[in-house]
């Protein structure tokens, strides 16, 4: 990936709390990264319907999510972190990641409508 215009983190005083957009190798814009302080990141997101999953727009965003994760140096990213206001995230480690040099590889996994549950106290 080429970063296109230099990306830099903005201060938390910035009302949008976003990083400038980047561009992937094919020239597609990778949405800007949003940071803590962006109030929308703390809001519950709507569940995804089967109809949405089957749409081209949704599928295109699924392709973009791991590109954004890689561009911004993560091993996981939630859709709201790039302004896609829905219940989707991905996680995975291909090769090495400078931020997590000791992490073992994990296949990329896409999660749609994940539900958090708590473990029993006996574990």
N, C-alpha and C positions, 0 to 999 in steps of 0.2 A: 504494500500500500504506500502511496505517496501522500503526504499530509496536506498537499495543496497549500493554501494560505496558512502561515504559521498559526498553530493553535496555542492559546495561552489561557490559563485559568483566570477567571475574573474574581473580584473580591465578593465576599458574601453580602456586601452592601448593594451589589447589582440586583435589581428587582427580579431579573429572570434567572440568575444563577446558572448560566449556561456557558459552555465552551464553544468557540467558533466551529462551524461545520468543517469537515475534512472531505477529501475526495478519494475514492478507491481507484485501483488500477484501470478500471473500465471507464473512469470519469464520472461515475455516479456519486452524488452527494451523500455523505454519511451525516446523518443528523447530528446537531450539536449535543454534547453531553451536558446534562443538568446535574446540579449538586445539591446537597443538603442546604436547606434554606429556601428552596423552591417549594412553596406551599403545596403544589399539586402532587409532589412526590409522596406526601404524607396522606393523601386521600385514597380511600378504597377505589379500585378501578372496576369498571363493569365487566361481567363475565363475557366470554366469547361464545357466540352461537355457532352451530354447525354451518349455517349459511355464510357467516363471516369467514370461517376457516376455508371454505371452498372458493372464496372470491380471489381474483387475481391480485387485488390490492393487498389483502392479508398475506398471501403467499409471497409477494414481493417484499413485504416488511419482514417476514420470517427470514428471508435470504439476507436482508440488510442487518438484522440483529447481531449475528455472529461477526459480521464485518466490522460493525461498530465496536463490539467487544474487543476484537483484535487491535483495531486502530487505537483505542484508548487504553490498551495494555492490561486488560482484565482477563479473568478466567471465568467470569460470569457477568451477565448484565440483564437487567429487567427492562422491559419495553418502556416504562415511564421515564427511565433515565435518558432516553433519546426522544422524549416527547410523544411517544406512541402510547396513548392513554388506554391501556387494556391489560388484562391479566396474562402476561406472557413473559417468560424469561428463558435464557439459555445458559448453559454451563459446560465447560470442557477445556481440556488442556491438550494442545497438539504441540509436540516438540518441547521446546523450552520457553519459559516466560521469565524475563529478567526480574520481574517483581516477585516471582515464586520459584527461585532456582532449584529448590529441593523437591518440588512437587512432581509426582509421577503423572504420566499421561492419563487422561480420561477422555473417552469418546464424547463428542459434542452431543448434548441432549437438549431438546427443546421441550419446555413445559408450558402447557396451555391450561388455564383455569386451575392452577395448583391450589391445594388446600393444606393449610398448616394444621398439624395435630400434635398433641403433646404425648410424650412417652410415659408409660406407667412409672411410678416412683420406684419400682423394683429394678429398673434397668440403669 
